[in-house]
Amino acid sequence: MQTQTPVVLPPARANHERGPVSRPRLRMAPGMFRRLIERSSPVIATPDPSNSPLAKWARSADPWFQFGSIQAPPRTVLIIRTDSTGDLVMTLPLLSALRSAWPQARITLLTRSDLLRSGALVDEVIAWPGAKPWGGSLFAQFRYWLLGRRLLHRTRPLRGRFDLAILPRRDPEAFGTRYVACTAARRVVGFDPADRLAHPGEVDERDLLTDRVGSGDPLTHVLRHSERLATAMGVTITPDAYDAPALALIGPAEHAAARSILSPLAPSTGPLIAVHLGTGQTRRDWPAASYAAAINTVHQRVGVRVVLIGDVTGRTLAEEFASAVDPCVPLVSAVGRGYELALLAGSDLYLGGVGDAMHLASSVATPCVAVSGQSLNGNPVGADAVNRIGPWSSGSRVVAPSDPAPGCADECQAEAAHCVLGVSAGSVSRVMIEVLTGFTPSLPRQVSRAEAGLTTA
């Protein structure tokens, strides 16, 4: 599969070098912002081969200018997903459904992640700039309007603007995404921020959406949020779209690189376990020495091979893990070498925290044993609730403490690792052996309406 390096837009200048800056009060109402954009459309003029009066009348009667259900397939679609790689992975079923429903549409993805390249699912990938101007100010609104214009200059959609922009994120949206979508597209579909607890400034941004979709049950797994958007657009996400959606993203070169990385393990036999030591949020990180202790116990029973994965920021943890693991455990480190998706696809089990790497493993149908700091009786709609953000591949399990640590209630309030330290290495090794040997235990009852999958530490 041929890949193409994503286009990178120049970042908007930020003032972070000058230290904290108070938020200015001057701000344009989001509804007025949208009306100004509509009056000045198209933002970027694109030559049209037909400028006859009949063609102009047809364009004025275009169903894309009408609110309500979609009446015609769009020709250009913009999808904005600026959060983590794990969240983008859980958007893959929606991308697959859109491509199946609108095969002729040109789909552009605006994202921070480098997971996707132009190919079967999307036609173009553009990197979201990393700089963050003043949030909520008139200055920030102007900068995101400029970002939307630069986006249109790069992509040159038909008739100056995208037919449709989609914002798949249900949780609080990063400031600026709705402004860019409103600038770049004539129709914007997204979750209504007024339908859940949100910041007052974010609720005002509902006026930037032409089609607002209800948020639905807050206990629903993030993976299934896109179904409400798809239904609103008349698109169906079939059940098979959730079955290893990321396997199609791995090309022959990635598979070959993964085999090369794993070649030192070739003389050994046994299940291959991909271990990821960091989650990007310190309070979720289980100690590297505890991971090593769990691996040592499992190796004595099953006989496993281990590959360490992660980016360069995890090298210190990888060294700590390597020094604590039994020397007889076959081990290779791929930290900082990339190809995580291909390595996870070739592994028999993922071991790590609840984070991006876990979602990558689920997206290639690799069973997961995820360590979580959310207790069994924790908040089922909290940021760390595993019924919302836990693994979704078949055979996966989550190991969590039975009770929160002192000082915490239904959610961990500490910045450093705290509640997650209540998980013992013995409980993790026991669950790993059960998954590897195919044993299915009876799981403890979860909080009301939360998905099962936690194991008492």
N, C-alpha and C positions, 0 to 999 in steps of 0.2 A: 504494500500500500504506500503510495507516494505521500509524503508529508510536506508541509510548507511552514516556514517560520512565521509566527503571528506578527501582524503589524503592531508597532508600538507607537502610541500617540505621545507627543511631548507633554510632560507633566505640567500641571498648572503650578505657578510659583507659590510657595508657601512662606510664612513668616515664622516658622518654628525656630529658626536660629536666634530670634530676638527674645525667646522665652515666652511665657504665657501671655496671651493677649485677651483682654476682656471682649466679650461678644458685643458688637455694636447693636443698637436697638433699631436702626433704620433697616427696614425690610419690606419687600413687596409682597402683597398677599398672593399666595399660590394661584388662586382663581384668576386674578388679574394677569399674572404671568402667562397662564395658558391662553387667555383671550388675546393678549398681545402677539403671542406666537401664531395663533390661528389667523389673525388679521394680516400678518406679514408673510404668510405661506405662499408659495414654497420658499423655504429659507435659502436653499441653494438651487439656482436655476439649472435645469438639465434640458438640453435640446430634445424636442419632441418631433418625430418625423411627420406628425399630423397636427396641423394648426388650423384646420378648417373649422367653420362655425359648428358643424355637426359634431366634430370631435371634441370641441370645447364644451358643447352641451352635454355630451356623454360623460365627460370628466366631472362636470358639476353634479351630475346625477349618480356618480359613483357610489355604490353601497358602502364603501369604506368611510364616507363622510357621515354615515348615519350611525346612531347609537343603537344598542340592543344586540341581538344575535347576529353572528357573522353570516352574511348572505352570499359571499363570493370568496373563492380562495385568494389569499393575499399573494402579491408578486414579490414583495420584499418584507422580511421579518427581522426585527432586532430583538435579541434576548440579552438582558442585562443581569449578570450574576456576579456580584463583586465580593462575595464572602469567601469562605474557605474552599479548598479542594474537595473536602468531604461533602459539602453542600452541593457543589457542582456535580459530583458523582451521582447524587440522588436526584439530579435533574435529567440524567441521561434517558430514563424512560419517557419523559415528556418530549425531549428532542427527537427520539425515535418515532414517537407518535406523530409529531408535527411533520417529520419528513415523509412518513407514510401517507398522511392525509393531504399534504400539499407538496407533491414531488417536484413541481415546477418552480416553487418559490425559492428565492435566494435568501438564505438564512445567515445572519451575521451575529456572532457572539461577542459580547463585551464583558471581559472577566479579568480577575487578578491571577487566576490559576494558569499554569502552563500545561495542564493535563491534555487539553484538546488541541488538535491541529485541524486545518481545513481538510475535509474528506467526506465521508459518507453522511455524517450527521449534520455538519454545518459547512457552509461554503467559505466562510472567512472568520478568523479569530483576531480580535483586536484587544490589546492589553489595556486595562484600566489604569490610568496614572496613579502613582502612589502618593503624591503630595496631597495634603488636605488643607484647603483654605478655610477661612473663618466659617464655622458652621452656623447656618441660620441667618446670615447677614445678607444685605443687598449685594455686597462685594462677592460673597460666595455664589449667590444666584447668578450673577453676571459671569463668573468664571465657569460655572457649569453650562451656561448658555453657550459660551465660547467653545467648551469641550464638545457640545452637541454639534456646533457648526463645523469644527475640525473633523468630527466623525463623518458628517455628510460630505465634506470635501474629499475624504479618503475613499468612501464607499460609492458615492454618486448613485444613490438609488433612483429608480424611475420617478419622474416628475418631482424631483427635489427632496422628498421626504419618504421615510419608510411607510408602507401601508399599515404596519402593525408593530408595536413594541410590547414585549411581555416581561413582566417582573415576577419571577417565580417564588421569591422569598416571602414567606408568611410572617416570620418574626420581624422585629423592628428593622426597617430598611435603612441602609447607610444614607446619610444626607447627600443629596446630589443626584442619586440614580433616577428619581422621578423627574427631576428638572431636565436631565439629559434626554430621558425618554420622551418627555413632552416637546422638547425642542426638535428631536430627530424624527418623530413619528406623528402621523395624524390621528392614530388611535392607540391608546395605551390601556392594556389590561393588567390588572394587579389586584392584590388583596386589599380590602378596605381597612385602613388603619383604625377607623372609628369602630370597627367590629370587635376590637379587643382592647385591652389596657395598653395605651400608648401615650407617648409624650404629646402635650397639646400642640406643639409645633408640627409633629408628624401627622396628627389628625387633620390639621389644616391642609396638608399636602394631598389629601384625598381629592381635592379639586383639580389636581394635575392628572388624574385618571379619568379616562372617558368611560371605561367599563370597570366597575368595582365588583369584586367577588367576595362573598362572605368567607370568613376565616374558618368556620366549621369547628369541629370538636378539638379543643386544645390538647387532648390526650392522644390524638392521632400521631402516628410516627411521621417524622419529617419527610420520609420517602413518599408518603401518600398525599402530601399537600398538593402536588401538581395535578392530581385528579380533578380537583374542583376547578382549577383554571382550564384544564382541557375540556371539561364538560361545558363550561361557559362559552368556549369557542367552537363547540360542536365537534370536538376531537375525542377519540376514545383511546385510552391507554390500556392495552390488552394485558392479561396476566403474564404472558411470556416476556413482556418488556422488562419485567423485574428479574428475570433469570439471567444472571451474569451479563449485565448490559455493557460492561467495560471490556469484555474479551475482544470485541471488534476493534478496540483502540490499539491493540498490541500487534505490531507488524513483525515480519520475519527478522528484521534487524534487532528488535528488542528481545525476541526469543533467543536469538543467537548470543547476544550479550549476556543474558541471564544464564545461559548454559555455560558460558565461559567463566562467569563469576563463581558458579557452583562447582566447577570442575575439580577443585581440591577436595571436595567431599565424595568424589566418585568411588574411591576404594571402600567407603563405608556404606552400610545399609541401614534401613530404618526410616520412619516417617521424617519428613523435612518440616521443621518448625521455623517460621519467620517471626523474629522477635523485634518489636519496636519499643524502645525504652522511653520515649518522650511523647507528650501529647500537645505541646505548645501552651498548656496552661498548668502552672506549677502545682496547683491544688489537686490536679488529677493524676500526678505522676507518682507511681509506685516505685520504691527504691530499686536500683539496679541489682543490689545484692539480694533482694527478695526474689527477683526474676531468676537470678542464677541459682538460688536455693531450690526453687520450684523445678527448674530444668534438671538439676542434679538428681532430684527424687524421681522424676519421670524417666530419666535415662536409666536408672537402676532397674526399673520395671519393664520398660518398653524398648529402650535402645533407640535414641533419636539423633538426628543431625540438626544443626542450628545455623541459620543465616541471620545476621544482624542487619536490619535495614534502617533507613532514616537519612536525614540531611546532615550537613557538616556540623550543625549545632549539637548533634548528639554524640560527637566523638569522645567527649569526656565520659559520658555515661557508658559508652561502648567499652572504653578501657577499664572502667570500674567493673562492668559485667564480666569481661574476659578474665580479669584477675580473680574473680570469685567463683567462676564456673569450674567444674571438675575438669582437669586436663584430659581425661579420657573421652570427653564429649567432643565429637567432630564439630568444629566451628569455623565459619568463614565470615568475615565482616564486609558488608557492602555499603557501610555508612558513608554517605557523601558521593557514592558512585552512580546514583540514579537507578533507573530501570526497576523501580519499586513495583510497578504494576505487573511486569513480567515475572519478577521473583515471587510475588504473592500468588500469581496464577499457577506457578509450579510448585507451591508449597502445599503440604497436607494440613497445616494448621497455622493460624495467626495467634500470637500471644502478645498482648500489649494493653494499652489504655484505651479509653473511649475517645477516639479522635479521628483525624483524617485517614491515617493508615488503616484503621479498622474498617472504615467505609470503603476504602479501596479494596480491601480483602473481600468484603461482602459483595462488591460489584463484580468480582471474578469467581464467585461461588466458593470461596475458601472458607471453611468453618472457622469461627473465631472464639477464643477464650479471652474476654475483655475484663480488665480489672477496673472497678468503678468505686468512687468514694461515696456515692449516693446510697444511703442505707435502705433496708427493705421497706421501712415505713416513711421514706422520704417524700418530698413534694412531687406528685406525679406530673406536674406541669412546670417544674423547675428547669433551670438551664442544664442540669446534669441528669435529668430523669431519663433512665435507660429505655422506658417505654416510648420515649419520643426520639432519642438519638442513639439507641443501642444498635448492635449488629443485626443484620437482616438476612444473612445467608443461612441456608439450612444447616442444622446441627450446631448452631452457635450458642454459647452460654455466656452469662455475665456473672462475675464473682464480686460480691459486695459485702460490707460489714452488716451485721444484724442490727446495730444501733449506731447513731451518730456519736462522734467523739465529744468529750466534755466541751461545752461552750458553743456547740452547734445544735440546731433543732432539726427542721425538716430539710435543710440544705447546708452544705459546708460553707461557712462564712470566712474561713481563713484564706489567705493568699498563698501560703506555702502548703506543702503536702500535710494533711491533717487527718481528716476522716478516712482517707484511703489507707492510712497506716494501720487501720483496724483489720485489714485483710491479711490473713496469714498465708505464708508460703505453702503450708500443708493443704489448705483448702483449694488453692489454685492448682497444685499438682494433682490433687484428687480429681478435680473437674477435667483437667487435661487428659488424664488416663481414661476417664469415662468417655470423653469425646473420641479419643484415638482408638479405643477398643469397641466403640459402638454401643456402650451401655447407656440406657436412658433412665435416669432416676426420676422419682416423683418430686416435683419442684415445690417449694413452699408457696403458700398463697400470697399473692401480691396485694398491694393497696387497691382500693376500689377502681375498677376499670383499667388498671395498668396491665400491660402485657407481662406474662410470666417469663422467667429467664434468669432470675437472680439466685445465687447460691449463698447460703449463710456461711460467713467466715468462721 
